[in-house]
Every structure is written in structure tokens, then in C-alpha cells.
Amino acid sequence: IVGLFAGSLAVLGDGIDSATDVIISIVMIFTARIMNRPPSKKYVFGYEKAEGIATKILSLVIFYAGMQMLLSSVANIFSDATKEVPSAIAIYVTVFSIIGKLLLAHYQYKQGKRIDSSMLTANAINMRNDVIISSGVLVGLVFTFIFKLPILDSITGLIISLFIIKSSVSIFIDSNVELMDGVKDVNVYNKIFEAVEEVPGASNPHRVRSRMIGNLYMITLDIEVNPQITITQAHEIAESVEKSNKKFHR
């Protein structure tokens, strides 16, 4: 709204980007509710992968906003219409926007890493990019006022749109890992071997498979035990291996 009243395409683009953050937050709330549902007959492994699907959707929303901004900036640069220097209020609003986004980005990134949430981390990365974008807007506005060249505002908007598009592509690619049953940190396998080594009677872990479901790891593996022990004892060792892995992957 401020971008429209101030006549700044760069601020308008920053506002569009901020609007996508609101959409992202709403999607995150609904996704969290879905993820907390207990497993059902149809989804026996639970609903944790809803996070990966939501992350994909968010990346597409961000990409759309970036493309719209890119097209508007290019059209404005080559437009024959008379361009005017934006209102000074655009600078003040942008400064407050940077401060707010910086604090929120730091908080979301910290929480996302703490609970290993790809969706929250993706939103934090997007918010961090917003800080860079808003800073670019501020610099562009300052130069626009100094040199009295309205076209600088459009050029700033163009650069911002490229940042938005790049961010969306990065988030989209990163979410492929979970949806393709991969792991982001291959060191998880070292932790699995360490967990098995802690269990007396368990040896030679092999055919180890790990995949991410939301912020959880789904692990399958084979181990060897003394062939002279009973099935009950072997089962107890297997349960101990499971508990040991849960301790390593909290």
C-alpha cells in the first residue's frame, strides 16, 4: 500500500514479497496442524511429509511473486510514461521493515534448526533474503532521491525480483531431498553406526537406509547377533538398537 501511495516500484516489490510472507505463515499454521495428526490406515507413517509438500507450495508462491515483480520492473523501465521520484515516506517505511524482518528471520532460523524443520528454516531463509531485498530498496531509494533519477527505482525493483526468484528456486530444490526420501546430512549414517556400537551383543550393521519424514528420520538396518542366543534375547538387542538410535537422533 505504501509502495502505491509513494509511487515506488521497489517498495511495491518489497511489499509483494512481504505479502508472500503472510501467506507462508498461514500455510505453516495449517501444515503444523496436519503434521500433528496421528497415523491413520491410509497414512500409516503419519503426516510429517505434509511439511515437504507445503515447502514446495511456498517456493512456487515466492517464484510467482518474483516473476510478477520482474515483469513489472522491465515494463516500467521501458515505459514512455513520465517517471516521478517516489515520496520520502518510502524510506522511513523501508527502515522499519528491515528491522522487523531481521529480528523475525533470526528467530525463525534459530527455531527451525532447533527442531530440524525444513519449512521453518525455508521461511527463515526467505525472510533473511527479505532483509537483503529491503536493504537494496533502501539504497535504491536514497540514490533515487540524491540523483533525482526515478528509473533507479525500477532498476532496483528488477534486481529485487531476481533475488526473489533465486530464493524460490533454492527452496524448491532443497525440498526435493525429503520428497525423494533422501537425507540432508549424510553424517547421520555415522551416528547410526555409533548407536549400534553402544549396544552389547549387536554387531556389523549393514543394509542401512535412512530417509527424512518431516523433522524425523525413518531408519532401517540389519545387524548381526550371536547365533547361540534365543529369539527373545535377539529381539531385546534389536529393541536396544532402536532406543540407542532414538537417543542419537532426538
KAHU-V249280 format. One record per backbone hydrogen bond with DSSP energy under -0.5 kcal/mol. CO is the residue of the C=O (numbers start at 1). NH is the residue of the N-H. Records with the same first field share a line. If there is no record, write none. Layout:
CO: NH, NH
This chain:
1: 5
2: 6
3: 7, 8
6: 87
7: 9
8: 12
9: 13
10: 14
11: 15
12: 16
13: 17
14: 18
15: 19
16: 20
17: 21
18: 22
19: 23
20: 24
21: 25
22: 26
23: 27
24: 28
25: 29
26: 30
27: 31
28: 32
29: 33
30: 34
31: 35
32: 36
34: 37
37: 47
42: 44
43: 40, 46
47: 50
48: 51
49: 53
50: 54
51: 55
52: 56
53: 57
54: 58
55: 59
56: 60
57: 61
58: 62
59: 63
60: 64
61: 65
62: 66
63: 67
64: 68
65: 69
66: 70
67: 71
68: 72
69: 73
70: 74
71: 75
72: 76
73: 77
74: 78
76: 79
87: 90
88: 91, 92
89: 93
90: 94
91: 95
92: 96
93: 97
94: 98
95: 99
96: 100
97: 101
98: 102
99: 103
100: 104
101: 105
102: 106
103: 107
104: 108
105: 109
106: 110
107: 111
108: 112
109: 113
110: 114
111: 115
112: 116, 117
116: 118
117: 121
118: 122
119: 123
120: 124
121: 125
122: 126
123: 127
124: 128
125: 129
126: 130
127: 131
128: 132
129: 133
130: 134
131: 135
132: 136
133: 137
134: 138
135: 139
136: 140
137: 141
138: 142
139: 143
140: 144
141: 145
142: 146
143: 147
144: 148, 149
148: 150
149: 152
150: 153, 154
151: 155
152: 156
153: 157
154: 158
155: 159
156: 160
157: 161
158: 162
159: 163
160: 164
161: 165
162: 166
163: 167
164: 168
165: 169
166: 170
167: 171
168: 172
169: 173
170: 174
171: 175
172: 176
173: 176
174: 177
175: 179
176: 180
177: 182
178: 181
182: 212
184: 186
185: 188
186: 189
187: 191
188: 192
189: 193
190: 194
191: 195
192: 196
193: 197
194: 198
196: 199
198: 200
199: 202
203: 224
206: 222
209: 220
211: 218
213: 216
216: 213
217: 219
218: 211
220: 209
222: 206
224: 203
226: 229
230: 234
231: 235
232: 236
233: 237
234: 238
235: 239
236: 240
237: 241
238: 242
239: 243
240: 244
241: 245
242: 246
243: 247
244: 248
245: 249
247: 250
